[in-house]
Amino acid sequence: MNELRLVLLLIGVLIIGGIYYFGTRKKPEGAVAADSPEGAPGHQEPNKKDPVLGGLFEHEEPSGEMSAASTSAGSGQAGVSIYPPQPEKIVTLYIHARGDKLLSWHAIKDAAEKAGLEYGKDNLYYRYRDNGTSKDMMFLVANMLKPGIFTPDTQTRGLVLIMTLPGPVSALDSWDTLLPVGQRLAELLGGTLTDEHHNPMSRQQIAFLREQMREFDRQHAMD
């Protein structure tokens, strides 16, 4: 139950971030609003995969965008209000497919298993703290395209890795697990690892984010 609430929160955060980051971008020709289709409200073309962050991939021609106020946890489900407790900090990394390539279910599944991720009942991948039978979640990996899940027919432009703080271990230890997993997934999938602003990860950015984790731990040690 806690994982479901966390997933809903994280999807909401991604949507809000996408609206802020991509709000000024030109909307691709042919894009259709979620409530302005050919007939009934909420109509959506079958077999279309829409970006969680509306307009992220201009050639996708999204047929609808999630709103910041509500989102669907899965195909055909009603919108759910997002009001779980807020984490103090959210760290987000992306893996983008290169060129016009799409990442398939089988490629993602194989890469996730090799990177030490566990497939959950909610169709997302998780990394848990390696401590016996503990199921304390360190971070999750979702599909970049809504509704964010992975199924056998998945064909996606990328993945998103999401870590919330505080977590079951220190922020620095969490980061030192998150980054290598992201790098490994990008390597196995032939993709590009980027920061939350979709800029390729540089040594400077990695060092900057690592220092942020140190500062987070220092502040909590003083509490």
N, CA and C of each residue as an Amber inpcrd file, in Angstrom:
protein
   669
   0.8350000  -1.2110000   0.0000000   0.0000000   0.0000000   0.0000000
   0.8610000   1.2490000   0.0000000   1.9530000   1.2050000   0.8280000
   2.8480000   2.3700000   0.8620000   3.5200000   2.5580000  -0.4750000
   3.8860000   1.4370000  -1.1580000   4.5350000   1.5530000  -2.4560000
   3.5990000   2.1690000  -3.4800000   2.2920000   1.8020000  -3.4320000
   1.3280000   2.3620000  -4.3680000   1.2080000   3.8590000  -4.1710000
   1.1360000   4.2980000  -2.8880000   1.0390000   5.7380000  -2.6250000
   2.2860000   6.4580000  -3.1060000   3.4440000   5.8240000  -2.9250000
   4.6950000   6.4370000  -3.3730000   4.7310000   6.5600000  -4.8860000
   4.2640000   5.5020000  -5.5740000   4.2450000   5.5360000  -7.0430000
   3.3630000   6.6660000  -7.5280000   2.1680000   6.8100000  -6.9150000
   1.2600000   7.8880000  -7.3200000   1.8920000   9.2480000  -7.0910000
   2.5810000   9.4110000  -5.9670000   3.2590000  10.6710000  -5.6780000
   4.3250000  10.9560000  -6.7170000   5.1310000   9.9590000  -7.0180000
   6.2510000  10.1720000  -7.9330000   5.7740000  10.4850000  -9.3400000
   4.7030000   9.7940000  -9.7630000   4.1430000  10.1160000 -11.0810000
   3.6510000  11.5450000 -11.0990000   3.0000000  11.9750000  -9.9870000
   2.5250000  13.3590000  -9.9080000   3.6530000  14.3480000  -9.9730000
   4.7700000  14.0450000  -9.2730000   5.9320000  14.9430000  -9.2930000
   6.4960000  15.0420000 -10.6980000   6.5730000  13.9070000 -11.3950000
   7.0790000  13.9080000 -12.7670000   6.2030000  14.7480000 -13.6840000
   4.8910000  14.6240000 -13.4700000   3.9690000  15.3960000 -14.3220000
   4.1730000  16.8880000 -14.1060000   4.2280000  17.2900000 -12.8180000
   4.4060000  18.7130000 -12.5180000   5.7260000  19.2080000 -13.0670000
   6.7760000  18.3880000 -12.8880000   8.0760000  18.7730000 -13.4270000
   8.0460000  18.8810000 -14.9340000   7.3120000  17.9560000 -15.5800000
   7.2260000  17.9970000 -17.0350000   6.4900000  19.2280000 -17.5340000
   5.4090000  19.5670000 -16.8130000   4.6520000  20.7580000 -17.2060000
   5.5330000  21.9990000 -17.1010000   6.3210000  22.0710000 -16.0250000
   7.2070000  23.2320000 -15.8340000   8.3000000  23.2720000 -16.8870000
   8.9120000  22.0790000 -17.1380000  10.0890000  22.0460000 -18.0200000
   9.7110000  22.1630000 -19.4880000   8.5930000  21.5160000 -19.8600000
   8.2370000  21.4720000 -21.2660000   7.0800000  22.4110000 -21.6350000
   6.6100000  23.1640000 -20.6560000   5.4440000  24.0100000 -20.8950000
   5.6410000  25.0500000 -21.9800000   6.8880000  25.4750000 -22.1740000
   7.1560000  26.5160000 -23.1670000   7.5170000  25.9600000 -24.5270000
   7.6030000  24.6280000 -24.6290000   7.9530000  24.0390000 -25.9130000
   6.7690000  24.0450000 -26.8450000   7.0500000  24.1450000 -28.1220000
   5.9840000  24.1590000 -29.1220000   5.3110000  22.8070000 -29.1760000
   3.9980000  22.7940000 -29.1260000   3.2630000  21.5420000 -29.1580000
   3.3200000  20.9540000 -30.5600000   3.6700000  19.6590000 -30.7020000
   3.7770000  19.0600000 -32.0060000   2.4650000  19.0670000 -32.7560000
   2.5660000  19.2410000 -34.0850000   1.3720000  19.2520000 -34.9060000
   0.6920000  17.9030000 -34.8170000  -0.6030000  17.9300000 -34.7440000
  -1.3530000  16.6910000 -34.6690000  -1.6470000  16.2410000 -33.2640000
  -1.0370000  16.9110000 -32.2540000  -1.2940000  16.5160000 -30.8730000
  -2.7220000  16.8540000 -30.5050000  -3.3540000  15.9990000 -29.7210000
  -4.7560000  16.1760000 -29.3600000  -4.8710000  16.1880000 -27.8610000
  -5.6050000  17.1270000 -27.3050000  -5.7860000  17.1960000 -25.8490000
  -6.6130000  16.0240000 -25.3770000  -6.4160000  15.6720000 -24.0710000
  -7.0930000  14.4920000 -23.5290000  -8.6050000  14.6400000 -23.5350000
  -9.1160000  15.8810000 -23.4290000 -10.5620000  16.0690000 -23.3570000
 -11.1240000  16.6930000 -24.6350000 -10.3860000  16.5660000 -25.7750000
 -10.8640000  17.1920000 -27.0030000 -10.7970000  16.2560000 -28.1860000
 -11.2680000  15.0510000 -28.1050000 -11.1760000  14.0950000 -29.1720000
 -12.3940000  14.0090000 -30.0460000 -12.3270000  12.9080000 -30.7900000
 -13.3500000  12.7200000 -31.7790000 -14.5690000  12.0780000 -31.1550000
 -15.2540000  12.6560000 -30.3270000 -16.4050000  12.0290000 -29.7200000
 -16.4100000  12.2400000 -28.2330000 -16.3470000  11.1410000 -27.5080000
 -16.4710000  11.2040000 -26.0520000 -15.2300000  11.7720000 -25.4090000
 -15.3960000  12.4850000 -24.2750000 -14.2470000  12.9980000 -23.5460000
 -13.3520000  11.8580000 -23.1020000 -12.0400000  12.1190000 -23.1540000
 -11.0890000  11.1100000 -22.7180000 -10.8070000  10.0620000 -23.7770000
 -11.3750000  10.2490000 -25.0050000 -11.1250000   9.2960000 -26.0680000
  -9.6380000   9.2240000 -26.3640000  -9.1420000   8.0150000 -26.6190000
  -7.7170000   7.8520000 -26.9170000  -7.5540000   6.7970000 -27.9860000
  -6.7000000   7.0660000 -28.9520000  -6.4350000   6.1040000 -30.0040000
  -5.8420000   4.8410000 -29.3950000  -6.2850000   3.6580000 -29.8000000
  -5.7240000   2.4270000 -29.2510000  -4.2670000   2.2570000 -29.6550000
  -3.5110000   1.5620000 -28.7630000  -2.1190000   1.1930000 -29.0100000
  -1.1680000   2.3680000 -29.0700000  -1.5930000   3.5700000 -28.6550000
  -0.6810000   4.7130000 -28.5910000  -0.0650000   4.7990000 -27.2220000
   1.2170000   5.1440000 -27.1710000   1.9170000   5.2960000 -25.9080000
   2.2510000   6.7690000 -25.7420000   1.7280000   7.3890000 -24.7100000
   1.8790000   8.8230000 -24.5160000   2.9570000   9.1230000 -23.4920000
   3.7850000  10.1490000 -23.7400000   4.8010000  10.4910000 -22.7550000
   4.1940000  10.9540000 -21.4440000   4.7650000  10.5040000 -20.3330000
   4.3620000  11.0120000 -19.0320000   4.5730000  12.5130000 -19.0090000
   5.6980000  12.9550000 -19.5480000   5.9810000  14.3820000 -19.6340000
   5.5340000  14.8380000 -21.0040000   4.3530000  15.4240000 -21.0920000
   3.7570000  15.7610000 -22.3680000   4.6910000  16.5460000 -23.2720000
   4.8490000  16.1110000 -24.5250000   5.6690000  16.8090000 -25.4940000
   7.1350000  16.4500000 -25.4340000   7.5060000  15.5010000 -24.6010000
   8.9170000  15.1490000 -24.4720000   9.4740000  14.6340000 -25.7840000
   8.7050000  13.7890000 -26.4660000   9.1350000  13.2610000 -27.7490000
   8.1890000  13.7940000 -28.8180000   8.6530000  14.7330000 -29.5900000
   7.7660000  15.4470000 -30.4990000   7.1970000  14.5490000 -31.5810000
   7.9360000  13.4920000 -31.9580000   7.4410000  12.6330000 -33.0290000
   6.4040000  11.6340000 -32.5510000   6.1150000  11.6140000 -31.2170000
   5.1630000  10.6490000 -30.6840000   3.7160000  11.0050000 -30.9940000
   3.4270000  12.2980000 -31.2420000   2.0690000  12.7650000 -31.4290000
   1.1480000  12.3210000 -30.2970000   1.3570000  12.8500000 -29.0940000
   0.5380000  12.4220000 -27.9560000  -0.9220000  12.7170000 -28.1560000
  -1.7620000  11.7860000 -27.7440000  -3.2060000  11.9790000 -27.8900000
  -3.8220000  12.5050000 -26.6060000  -3.0120000  12.7120000 -25.5880000
  -3.5250000  13.2300000 -24.3370000  -2.4040000  13.4080000 -23.3470000
  -2.6210000  14.2610000 -22.3580000  -1.6150000  14.5080000 -21.3430000
  -2.2390000  14.3610000 -19.9620000  -1.4690000  13.8070000 -19.0230000
  -1.9380000  13.7430000 -17.6480000  -2.0110000  15.1490000 -17.0720000
  -2.9580000  15.3690000 -16.1960000  -3.0400000  16.6550000 -15.5190000
  -2.2680000  16.6000000 -14.2240000  -1.9120000  17.7590000 -13.6820000
  -1.1790000  17.7940000 -12.4170000  -2.0870000  17.4550000 -11.2470000
  -3.3850000  17.6560000 -11.3950000  -4.3120000  17.4350000 -10.2890000
  -4.6580000  15.9650000 -10.1030000  -4.6730000  15.2120000 -11.2000000
  -5.0210000  13.7960000 -11.0960000  -4.3200000  13.0320000 -12.1860000
  -4.2150000  11.7150000 -11.9700000  -3.5380000  10.8760000 -12.9510000
  -4.1310000   9.4910000 -12.9030000  -3.9720000   8.7560000 -13.9510000
  -4.4540000   7.3830000 -13.9940000  -3.3290000   6.4530000 -13.6090000
  -3.6030000   5.5660000 -12.6590000  -2.5850000   4.6060000 -12.2220000
  -2.4240000   3.4860000 -13.2270000  -3.3100000   3.3870000 -14.1960000
  -3.1850000   2.3450000 -15.2030000  -4.2520000   2.5290000 -16.2520000
  -4.1220000   1.8100000 -17.3660000  -5.0580000   1.9580000 -18.4680000
  -6.4670000   1.6390000 -18.0170000  -7.3880000   2.5630000 -18.2800000
  -8.7850000   2.3290000 -17.9690000  -9.1760000   2.6610000 -16.5520000
  -8.2370000   3.0830000 -15.7040000  -8.5850000   3.4070000 -14.3320000
  -8.9410000   4.8780000 -14.2060000  -9.7800000   5.1860000 -13.2210000
 -10.1870000   6.5710000 -13.0110000  -9.0400000   7.3770000 -12.4260000
  -9.0850000   8.7050000 -12.6050000  -8.0470000   9.5640000 -12.0480000
  -8.0130000   9.4680000 -10.5340000  -6.8220000   9.5410000  -9.9650000
  -6.6440000   9.4360000  -8.5210000  -5.9630000  10.6910000  -8.0180000
  -6.5140000  11.3190000  -6.9970000  -5.8870000  12.4930000  -6.4140000
  -4.5770000  12.0990000  -5.7390000  -3.5770000  12.9700000  -5.8260000
  -2.2600000  12.6680000  -5.2920000  -2.0450000  13.4880000  -4.0290000
  -2.2980000  12.8830000  -2.8690000  -2.1210000  13.5860000  -1.6080000
  -1.3940000  12.7540000  -0.5530000  -0.3570000  11.9520000  -0.9430000
   0.3950000  11.2420000   0.0940000   1.3960000  12.1650000   0.7480000
   2.0160000  11.7470000   1.8560000   3.0270000  12.5920000   2.4920000
   4.1670000  12.8960000   1.5300000   4.6800000  14.1020000   1.6110000
   5.7430000  14.5280000   0.7180000   7.1070000  14.1010000   1.2450000
   7.9630000  13.4960000   0.3960000   9.3400000  13.2410000   0.8190000
  10.0920000  14.5560000   0.8850000  11.1970000  14.5660000   1.5980000
  11.9830000  15.7900000   1.7120000  12.7510000  16.1030000   0.4370000
  13.1580000  15.0700000  -0.2720000  13.9310000  15.2760000  -1.4980000
  13.6630000  14.1300000  -2.4620000  13.5770000  14.4470000  -3.7420000
  13.4010000  13.4410000  -4.7870000  14.5530000  13.5780000  -5.7750000
  15.2350000  12.4720000  -6.0360000  16.3480000  12.4500000  -6.9830000
  15.8990000  11.6510000  -8.2010000  16.0320000  12.2370000  -9.3820000
  15.5320000  11.6210000 -10.6040000  16.6270000  11.5530000 -11.6620000
  16.7810000  10.3770000 -12.2620000  17.6620000  10.1860000 -13.4040000
  16.8490000   9.5760000 -14.5400000  17.2670000   9.8400000 -15.7710000
  16.5850000   9.2880000 -16.9360000  17.5520000   8.4830000 -17.7930000
  17.0020000   7.5040000 -18.4880000  17.7460000   6.7940000 -19.5180000
  16.9730000   6.9500000 -20.8130000  17.5830000   7.6280000 -21.7800000
  16.9470000   7.8720000 -23.0750000  17.4850000   6.9010000 -24.1260000
  16.5720000   6.3110000 -24.9040000  17.0010000   5.5160000 -26.0450000
  17.6650000   6.4350000 -27.0650000  18.6250000   5.9370000 -27.7720000
  19.3520000   6.7540000 -28.7470000  18.6790000   6.7230000 -30.1070000
  18.7330000   7.8580000 -30.7900000  18.1560000   7.9520000 -32.1240000
  16.6770000   7.6490000 -32.1160000  16.2410000   6.8470000 -33.0850000
  14.8320000   6.4690000 -33.1940000  14.5580000   5.1100000 -32.5670000
  15.5160000   4.6090000 -31.8130000  15.3730000   3.2880000 -31.2180000
  14.3070000   3.2810000 -30.1340000  13.6140000   2.1490000 -30.0080000
  12.6740000   1.9290000 -28.9200000  13.2100000   0.7980000 -28.0500000
  13.0050000   0.9160000 -26.7470000  13.4400000  -0.1110000 -25.8120000
  12.2990000  -1.1030000 -25.6110000  12.5640000  -2.3610000 -25.8620000
  11.5280000  -3.3860000 -25.7840000  11.4510000  -3.9860000 -24.3870000
  10.3350000  -4.6540000 -24.1310000  10.1210000  -5.3310000 -22.8570000
  11.2430000  -6.3210000 -22.5560000  11.6100000  -7.1270000 -23.5360000
  12.6130000  -8.1600000 -23.3020000  13.9750000  -7.5480000 -22.9890000
  14.3300000  -6.4670000 -23.6880000  15.6130000  -5.8070000 -23.4280000
  15.6230000  -5.1850000 -22.0360000  14.5170000  -4.5390000 -21.6680000
  14.4240000  -3.9070000 -20.3460000  14.4490000  -4.9600000 -19.2480000
  13.7000000  -6.0250000 -19.4250000  13.6430000  -7.0990000 -18.4320000
  15.0280000  -7.7090000 -18.2120000  15.7400000  -7.9960000 -19.2870000
  17.0690000  -8.5910000 -19.1880000  18.0400000  -7.6330000 -18.5070000
  18.0000000  -6.3530000 -18.8980000  18.9030000  -5.3570000 -18.3100000
  18.5920000  -5.1490000 -16.8290000  17.3000000  -5.0850000 -16.4890000
  16.9020000  -4.8650000 -15.0930000  17.3790000  -6.0010000 -14.1960000
  17.2410000  -7.2260000 -14.6630000  17.6810000  -8.3780000 -13.8720000
  19.1970000  -8.3480000 -13.6790000  19.9330000  -8.0010000 -14.7250000
  21.3860000  -7.9350000 -14.6250000  21.8330000  -6.7920000 -13.7140000
  21.0030000  -5.7540000 -13.6130000  21.3470000  -4.6030000 -12.7720000
  20.8820000  -4.7790000 -11.3290000  20.3030000  -5.9310000 -11.0070000
  19.8970000  -6.2000000  -9.6320000  18.5580000  -5.6180000  -9.2390000
  17.6550000  -5.4180000 -10.2070000  16.3250000  -4.8770000  -9.9180000
  15.3120000  -6.0070000  -9.8270000  14.2500000  -5.7690000  -9.0740000
  13.2000000  -6.7680000  -8.8690000  11.8830000  -6.2440000  -9.4310000
  11.2290000  -7.0720000 -10.2260000   9.9530000  -6.6950000 -10.8480000
   8.8360000  -6.8310000  -9.8250000   8.0760000  -5.7510000  -9.6190000
   7.0180000  -5.7410000  -8.6250000   5.6650000  -6.1230000  -9.1890000
   4.7180000  -6.4020000  -8.2960000   3.3700000  -6.7630000  -8.7110000
   2.6550000  -5.6020000  -9.4040000   3.1630000  -4.3790000  -9.1660000
   2.5630000  -3.2110000  -9.8070000   3.2230000  -2.8900000 -11.1320000
   4.0270000  -3.8230000 -11.6710000   4.6460000  -3.6900000 -12.9950000
   5.7200000  -2.6080000 -13.0740000   6.3620000  -2.3420000 -11.9460000
   7.5100000  -1.4430000 -11.8940000   8.7080000  -2.2340000 -11.3770000
   9.9050000  -1.7040000 -11.6040000  11.1130000  -2.3500000 -11.0890000
  11.6020000  -1.6250000  -9.8400000  12.0940000  -2.4100000  -8.8670000
  12.5260000  -1.8570000  -7.5940000  13.9300000  -2.3260000  -7.2320000
  14.6330000  -1.4730000  -6.5050000  15.8790000  -1.8810000  -5.8610000
  15.6540000  -1.7900000  -4.3640000  15.8480000  -2.9090000  -3.6860000
  15.6490000  -2.9640000  -2.2540000  16.9910000  -3.0000000  -1.5270000
  16.9630000  -2.5980000  -0.2720000  18.1650000  -2.6810000   0.5390000
  18.5630000  -4.1380000   0.6970000  19.8340000  -4.4050000   0.4410000
  20.3360000  -5.7770000   0.5090000  20.6550000  -6.1070000   1.9520000
  19.6330000  -6.5340000   2.6590000  19.8020000  -6.8180000   4.0870000
  18.8850000  -7.9690000   4.4820000  19.3300000  -9.1830000   4.1620000
  18.5290000 -10.3560000   4.4810000  17.2180000 -10.3490000   3.7160000
  16.1170000 -10.4760000   4.4460000  14.8030000 -10.5180000   3.8110000
  14.1380000  -9.1460000   3.7810000  14.9130000  -8.0970000   4.0780000
  14.3450000  -6.7500000   4.1150000  13.7890000  -6.3580000   2.7540000
  12.6510000  -5.6860000   2.7500000  12.0500000  -5.1970000   1.5230000
  11.9830000  -3.6690000   1.5430000  12.9060000  -3.0370000   2.2520000
  12.9390000  -1.5750000   2.2710000  13.3940000  -1.0630000   0.9090000
  12.5360000  -0.2940000   0.2610000  12.8280000   0.1750000  -1.0790000
  13.8310000   1.3220000  -1.0640000  14.8590000   1.2230000  -1.9090000
  15.8310000   2.3010000  -2.0620000  15.4160000   3.2340000  -3.1960000
  14.9940000   2.6540000  -4.3190000  14.4930000   3.4630000  -5.4370000
  13.7270000   2.5600000  -6.3920000  13.0370000   3.1800000  -7.3440000
  12.2740000   2.4200000  -8.3300000  12.6410000   2.8890000  -9.7360000
  12.2970000   2.0540000 -10.7060000  12.5110000   2.3730000 -12.1180000
  11.1830000   2.2270000 -12.8380000  10.7670000   3.2850000 -13.5330000
   9.4820000   3.2950000 -14.2350000   9.6910000   3.5550000 -15.7140000
   8.6560000   3.2630000 -16.4830000   8.6210000   3.5850000 -17.9010000
   8.4610000   5.0930000 -18.0550000   9.2090000   5.6940000 -18.9530000
   9.0880000   7.1320000 -19.1680000   7.7350000   7.4960000 -19.7930000
   7.0920000   6.5440000 -20.4430000   5.8010000   6.8080000 -21.0770000
   4.6590000   6.3740000 -20.1670000   3.6070000   7.1690000 -20.1330000
   2.4990000   6.8510000 -19.2550000   1.8050000   5.5630000 -19.6840000
   1.2820000   4.7700000 -18.7600000   1.1130000   5.0830000 -17.3350000
   2.3240000   4.7600000 -16.4690000   3.4810000   4.5490000 -17.0580000
   4.7050000   4.3820000 -16.2960000   5.0920000   2.9440000 -15.9850000
   4.2930000   1.9820000 -16.4190000   4.5440000   0.5890000 -16.0640000
   5.2190000  -0.1530000 -17.2130000   5.6710000  -1.3840000 -16.8930000
   6.2900000  -2.2550000 -17.8840000   5.4240000  -3.5060000 -18.0490000
   5.0630000  -3.8110000 -19.2850000   4.2910000  -5.0040000 -19.6080000
   4.9300000  -5.6730000 -20.8260000   4.5600000  -6.9230000 -21.1290000
   5.1980000  -7.6300000 -22.2400000   5.0950000  -6.9460000 -23.5950000
   4.1790000  -5.9930000 -23.7670000   4.0920000  -5.2890000 -25.0570000
   4.7660000  -3.9170000 -25.0140000   5.5510000  -3.6470000 -23.9730000
   6.1970000  -2.3350000 -23.8140000   7.1780000  -2.0570000 -24.9390000
   7.0480000  -0.8770000 -25.5130000   8.0070000  -0.2950000 -26.4470000
   8.1330000   1.1610000 -26.0320000   9.2740000   1.5570000 -25.4870000
   9.3700000   2.8790000 -24.8910000  10.6120000   3.6300000 -25.3370000
  10.5500000   4.9490000 -25.1870000  11.6770000   5.8160000 -25.5160000
  12.6490000   5.9500000 -24.3540000  12.2820000   5.4710000 -23.1660000
  13.2200000   5.6100000 -22.0640000  12.6610000   5.1910000 -20.7240000
  13.5270000   5.2580000 -19.7150000  13.1930000   4.8930000 -18.3470000
  13.4710000   6.0730000 -17.4250000  12.8590000   6.0340000 -16.2550000
  13.1290000   7.0400000 -15.2400000  13.4120000   6.3300000 -13.9260000
  14.5140000   6.7170000 -13.2730000  14.8980000   6.1770000 -11.9710000
  14.5570000   7.2190000 -10.9240000  13.8430000   6.8140000  -9.8730000
  13.3290000   7.7540000  -8.8880000  13.7000000   7.2930000  -7.4840000
  14.3610000   8.1760000  -6.7480000  14.7430000   7.8890000  -5.3700000
  14.2130000   8.9900000  -4.4740000  13.5620000   8.6060000  -3.3800000
  13.0530000   9.5840000  -2.4260000  13.8840000   9.5330000  -1.1500000
  14.0770000  10.7010000  -0.5580000  14.8620000  10.8180000   0.6740000
  14.0290000  11.5220000   1.7420000  14.2080000  11.1200000   3.0260000
  15.1200000  10.0770000   3.5000000  14.6370000   8.6850000   3.1390000
  15.6050000   7.7430000   3.0700000  15.2850000   6.3730000   2.7260000
  15.7830000   5.4240000   3.7970000  15.8450000   4.1310000   3.4700000
  16.2520000   3.1350000   4.4610000  17.7390000   3.1890000   4.8090000
  18.5480000   3.8350000   3.9470000  19.9740000   4.0260000   4.2280000
  20.2880000   5.5040000   4.0060000  21.5260000   5.8940000   4.2520000
  21.8890000   7.2990000   4.0860000  21.7190000   7.7410000   2.6390000
  21.5570000   9.0440000   2.4470000  21.4060000   9.5870000   1.0950000
  22.6160000   9.2570000   0.2350000  23.8040000   9.3400000   0.8120000
  25.0250000   9.0630000   0.0570000  25.0920000   7.5960000  -0.3530000
  24.7470000   6.6950000   0.5630000  24.7490000   5.2710000   0.2230000
  23.6910000   4.9670000  -0.8440000  22.5430000   5.6270000  -0.7550000
  21.4960000   5.4370000  -1.7650000  21.9780000   5.9060000  -3.1300000
  22.6190000   7.0850000  -3.1480000  23.1460000   7.6220000  -4.4040000
  24.2160000   6.7050000  -4.9850000  25.0760000   6.1640000  -4.1250000
  26.1500000   5.2940000  -4.5880000  25.6280000   3.9500000  -5.0830000
  24.3310000   3.6870000  -4.8730000  23.6740000   2.5280000  -5.4740000
  22.9100000   2.9410000  -6.7180000  22.2160000   4.0740000  -6.6380000
  21.4020000   4.5500000  -7.7580000  22.2330000   4.8120000  -9.0080000
  23.3340000   5.5460000  -8.8640000  24.1310000   5.9260000 -10.0340000
  24.6850000   4.7170000 -10.7770000  25.3430000   3.7610000 -10.1090000
  25.8410000   2.6010000 -10.8440000  24.7470000   1.7840000 -11.5400000
  23.5740000   1.6870000 -10.8890000  22.4700000   0.9720000 -11.5350000
  22.0310000   1.7120000 -12.7900000  21.9120000   3.0360000 -12.7060000
  21.5580000   3.8250000 -13.8850000  22.5850000   3.6790000 -14.9880000
  23.8590000   3.7220000 -14.6410000  24.9330000   3.5790000 -15.6240000
  24.9060000   2.1920000 -16.2580000  24.6530000   1.1760000 -15.4340000
  24.5970000  -0.1930000 -15.9510000  23.4190000  -0.3830000 -16.8930000
  22.2530000   0.1390000 -16.5170000  21.0810000   0.0390000 -17.3830000
  21.3290000   0.7460000 -18.7170000  21.9080000   1.9420000 -18.6570000
  22.1960000   2.6920000 -19.8820000  23.1560000   1.9180000 -20.7740000
  24.1590000   1.3020000 -20.1650000  25.1230000   0.5090000 -20.9280000
  24.4580000  -0.6930000 -21.5820000  23.6720000  -1.4360000 -20.8240000
  23.0270000  -2.6390000 -21.3450000  21.9860000  -2.3290000 -22.4160000
  21.3040000  -1.1830000 -22.2660000  20.2450000  -0.8120000 -23.2100000
  20.7470000   0.0470000 -24.3580000  22.0280000   0.4280000 -24.2950000
  22.5590000   1.2980000 -25.3400000  21.9380000   2.6740000 -25.3130000
  21.5760000   3.1320000 -24.1140000  20.9260000   4.4350000 -23.9750000
  21.8440000   5.4780000 -23.3740000  21.2910000   6.6520000 -23.0930000
  22.0360000   7.7640000 -22.5200000  21.4680000   8.1120000 -21.1570000
  22.3240000   8.1270000 -20.1460000  21.9150000   8.4960000 -18.7930000
  21.9500000  10.0110000 -18.6580000  20.8540000  10.5990000 -18.1530000
  20.7750000  12.0490000 -18.0090000  20.2920000  12.4140000 -16.6090000
  20.4590000  13.6990000 -16.2810000  19.9490000  14.1920000 -15.0070000
  18.4800000  14.5480000 -15.1410000  17.9140000  15.1790000 -14.1190000
  16.4810000  15.4850000 -14.1190000  16.0960000  16.4990000 -15.1830000
  17.0880000  17.2530000 -15.7010000  16.8270000  18.2200000 -16.7680000
  17.1350000  17.6410000 -18.1420000  17.3760000  16.3420000 -18.1840000
  17.6300000  15.6290000 -19.4320000  18.9510000  16.0310000 -20.0850000
  19.9100000  16.4510000 -19.2630000  21.2590000  16.7180000 -19.7290000
  22.1350000  15.5050000 -19.4340000  22.9620000  15.0650000 -20.4010000
  23.8450000  13.9220000 -20.1600000  24.6750000  14.1240000 -18.8980000
  24.8460000  13.0510000 -18.1450000  25.5780000  13.1290000 -16.8940000
  27.0710000  13.3410000 -17.1620000  27.6130000  14.3910000 -16.5750000
  29.0400000  14.6840000 -16.6700000  29.6930000  14.3930000 -15.3230000
  31.0280000  14.3710000 -15.3030000  31.7200000  14.1560000 -14.0340000
  31.3870000  15.2640000 -13.0420000  31.2700000  16.4830000 -13.5600000
  30.9520000  17.6170000 -12.6960000  29.5650000  17.4760000 -12.0830000
  28.5980000  17.0370000 -12.9090000  27.2340000  16.8770000 -12.4060000
  27.1630000  15.7420000 -11.3920000  27.8740000  14.6640000 -11.6580000
  27.8940000  13.5410000 -10.7180000  28.4820000  13.9840000  -9.3830000
  29.5850000  14.7290000  -9.4310000  30.2140000  15.2240000  -8.2010000
  29.2880000  16.1820000  -7.4660000  28.5720000  17.0230000  -8.2200000
  27.6520000  17.9830000  -7.6190000  26.5170000  17.2640000  -6.8980000
  25.9300000  16.2690000  -7.5530000  24.8240000  15.5260000  -6.9410000
  25.3020000  14.7250000  -5.7320000  26.4980000  14.1880000  -5.8180000
  27.0400000  13.4380000  -4.6850000  27.2450000  14.3540000  -3.4760000
  27.6710000  15.5800000  -3.7270000  27.8470000  16.5380000  -2.6350000
  26.5010000  16.9240000  -2.0400000  25.4720000  16.9900000  -2.8690000
  24.1270000  17.2430000  -2.3580000  23.6930000  16.1420000  -1.3910000
  24.0400000  14.9130000  -1.7140000  23.6960000  13.7950000  -0.8330000
  24.4490000  13.9110000   0.4940000  25.7160000  14.2940000   0.4380000
  26.4960000  14.4980000   1.6620000  25.8580000  15.5810000   2.5290000
  25.4510000  16.6670000   1.8920000  24.8430000  17.7760000   2.6270000
  23.5230000  17.3490000   3.2500000  22.7440000  16.5540000   2.5270000
  21.4850000  16.0440000   3.0630000  21.7550000  15.2220000   4.3180000
  22.7780000  14.3680000   4.2610000  23.1050000  13.5390000   5.4210000
  23.6130000  14.3970000   6.5850000  24.3880000  15.4230000   6.2860000
  24.9000000  16.2940000   7.3330000  23.7490000  17.0080000   8.0480000
  22.7960000  17.5000000   7.2790000  21.6690000  18.2080000   7.8770000
  20.8450000  17.2740000   8.7640000  20.6830000  16.0240000   8.3290000
  19.9080000  15.0890000   9.1410000  20.6690000  14.6240000  10.3670000
  21.9850000  14.6130000  10.2890000  22.7700000  14.2330000  11.4460000
  22.6630000  15.2790000  12.5570000  22.3680000  16.5230000  12.1520000
  22.2560000  17.6090000  13.1340000  20.8690000  17.7110000  13.7310000
  19.8990000  17.0520000  13.1040000  18.4980000  17.1130000  13.5870000
  18.3500000  16.3840000  14.9270000
